[in-house]
Amino acid sequence: MTFSPPLGAPVEAGVRWRDSPHHSPRGAARIRWVVLHADVSPAETATTAWICDPASKVSYHGLIHRDGSLTRYVRDERAAWACGRSRWDGVEWLNRWTLNLAFANRHDGKEPLARAQIDRAQRILDAWRSRYSIQAVLTHAMIAPGRKSDPDRIPNFRLNDYA
């Protein structure tokens, strides 16, 4: 199912909106961090199918495709189900406190990010920083050590490119 961008959201070329059923209210939590992920899939269509499948219980706010286009699944004001069991700065279960952005990437240590993906991620982060009090950009590996390694195994991923 597709949906429209929220009222007041900037309309940007190359953005598709798909509705994932996997989101929840933020409650009193305010957005503090952005968490970067890798989808670990060879095809963006498979990732979208999984995120929109009621059985998966997983979502991101957005997925940056290999060509630099973007699919949005969860609106910023809702908590995406991306972090799972996680901890940062004394906070546990970070979904309510984060915006989650994934790169389409096999995360196999071989496939690099495309320049278009890096550029899109930087633009998204700039927009989020202008709207929210983002304290830091983190990786899934940082907030779930020993359980997750993404996106750190992407050969040309450098957190400093986004921090």
C-alpha positions as CSV (number, residue, x, y, z in Angstrom):
1,M,0.0,0.0,0.0
2,T,1.3,3.5,-0.8
3,F,0.6,6.5,1.2
4,S,1.1,10.2,0.8
5,P,3.9,12.2,2.5
6,P,2.8,13.8,5.7
7,L,1.4,17.4,5.4
8,G,4.3,19.9,5.4
9,A,6.9,17.3,4.3
10,P,9.1,18.4,1.5
11,V,8.3,16.8,-1.8
12,E,11.6,15.4,-3.2
13,A,12.3,13.6,-6.5
14,G,13.0,9.9,-6.2
15,V,11.0,9.3,-3.0
16,R,8.4,6.6,-2.8
17,W,6.1,6.2,0.2
18,R,5.0,2.7,1.3
19,D,3.1,2.0,4.4
20,S,4.7,-0.5,6.8
21,P,2.4,-1.8,9.5
22,H,5.4,-1.9,11.9
23,H,5.4,1.3,13.9
24,S,4.2,2.6,17.2
25,P,3.7,5.9,19.0
26,R,6.8,7.6,20.4
27,G,5.0,8.5,23.6
28,A,6.9,11.1,25.6
29,A,10.2,10.1,23.9
30,R,11.8,12.7,21.7
31,I,14.0,12.0,18.7
32,R,17.6,12.0,19.9
33,W,19.6,9.8,17.5
34,V,19.7,8.5,13.9
35,V,20.6,4.9,13.5
36,L,22.1,3.7,10.2
37,H,21.5,0.1,9.0
38,A,22.2,-2.2,6.0
39,D,19.3,-4.2,4.7
40,V,21.4,-7.3,4.0
41,S,19.5,-8.1,0.8
42,P,20.4,-8.3,-2.9
43,A,17.2,-6.6,-4.0
44,E,15.3,-3.6,-2.7
45,T,12.0,-5.1,-3.7
46,A,12.6,-8.0,-1.3
47,T,13.3,-5.5,1.5
48,T,10.2,-3.6,0.8
49,A,8.1,-6.8,0.7
50,W,9.5,-7.9,4.0
51,I,9.0,-4.5,5.7
52,C,5.4,-4.4,4.5
53,D,4.7,-8.0,5.4
54,P,2.6,-8.2,8.7
55,A,4.7,-11.2,9.8
56,S,8.1,-9.4,9.8
57,K,7.7,-7.0,12.7
58,V,10.5,-4.9,11.2
59,S,10.6,-1.4,9.6
60,Y,12.8,1.6,8.9
61,H,11.9,5.2,8.4
62,G,13.6,4.9,5.0
63,L,15.6,2.7,2.7
64,I,18.2,4.3,0.3
65,H,18.3,2.2,-2.9
66,R,21.5,1.5,-4.8
67,D,20.5,4.2,-7.4
68,G,20.1,6.8,-4.6
69,S,16.3,6.8,-4.6
70,L,14.5,6.5,-1.3
71,T,11.5,4.5,-0.1
72,R,9.9,5.8,3.1
73,Y,8.0,3.3,5.3
74,V,7.3,5.1,8.6
75,R,6.6,8.7,9.2
76,D,9.1,10.6,11.4
77,E,6.6,11.2,14.2
78,R,6.1,7.4,14.6
79,A,8.7,4.9,16.0
80,A,9.9,2.4,13.4
81,W,10.7,-1.1,14.6
82,A,14.4,-1.2,13.5
83,C,16.6,-1.3,16.6
84,G,15.3,-4.3,18.5
85,R,17.2,-5.0,21.8
86,S,19.5,-2.1,21.9
87,R,21.2,0.4,24.3
88,W,22.8,3.8,24.1
89,D,23.6,6.5,26.6
90,G,21.7,4.7,29.3
91,V,18.5,4.3,27.2
92,E,17.3,0.8,26.3
93,W,15.1,-0.3,23.4
94,L,15.8,2.7,21.2
95,N,13.0,2.6,18.7
96,R,11.1,5.4,20.3
97,W,14.1,7.7,20.4
98,T,15.5,7.2,16.9
99,L,15.0,7.8,13.2
100,N,16.2,4.7,11.3
101,L,17.7,4.9,7.8
102,A,18.9,1.8,5.9
103,F,21.2,1.4,2.9
104,A,20.3,-1.2,0.4
105,N,23.5,-3.3,0.6
106,R,24.3,-7.0,1.0
107,H,26.6,-6.2,3.9
108,D,28.9,-9.0,2.8
109,G,32.1,-7.1,3.1
110,K,32.3,-6.8,-0.7
111,E,29.5,-4.5,-2.0
112,P,30.3,-0.8,-1.5
113,L,27.8,2.0,-1.2
114,A,27.1,3.9,-4.4
115,R,28.0,7.6,-4.4
116,A,24.3,8.3,-4.9
117,Q,23.5,6.4,-1.6
118,I,26.1,8.4,0.3
119,D,24.8,11.7,-1.2
120,R,21.2,10.9,-0.4
121,A,22.0,9.9,3.2
122,Q,23.8,13.1,3.8
123,R,20.8,15.1,2.4
124,I,18.4,13.2,4.6
125,L,20.5,13.7,7.7
126,D,20.8,17.4,6.9
127,A,17.0,17.7,6.7
128,W,16.5,15.7,9.9
129,R,19.1,17.8,11.7
130,S,17.2,21.0,10.7
131,R,13.9,19.6,12.1
132,Y,15.0,17.7,15.2
133,S,17.6,17.9,18.0
134,I,19.7,15.0,16.7
135,Q,22.5,14.3,19.3
136,A,24.4,11.7,17.2
137,V,24.4,9.5,14.2
138,L,24.9,5.8,15.3
139,T,25.1,2.4,13.7
140,H,23.1,-0.6,14.4
141,A,26.4,-2.3,15.5
142,M,27.0,0.5,18.1
143,I,23.6,0.1,19.8
144,A,23.4,-3.7,19.6
145,P,27.0,-4.9,20.0
146,G,27.6,-8.6,19.5
147,R,24.1,-8.9,18.0
148,K,24.3,-6.7,15.0
149,S,27.2,-5.6,12.7
150,D,25.5,-3.3,10.2
151,P,26.5,-1.2,8.4
152,D,30.1,-1.5,9.5
153,R,31.0,-4.3,7.1
154,I,30.3,-2.2,4.0
155,P,33.8,-1.6,2.6
156,N,33.4,2.2,2.0
157,F,31.1,3.0,5.0
158,R,32.6,5.7,7.2
159,L,30.5,6.9,10.1
160,N,32.3,10.3,9.9
161,D,30.7,10.8,6.5
162,Y,27.4,11.2,8.3
163,A,28.3,12.4,11.8
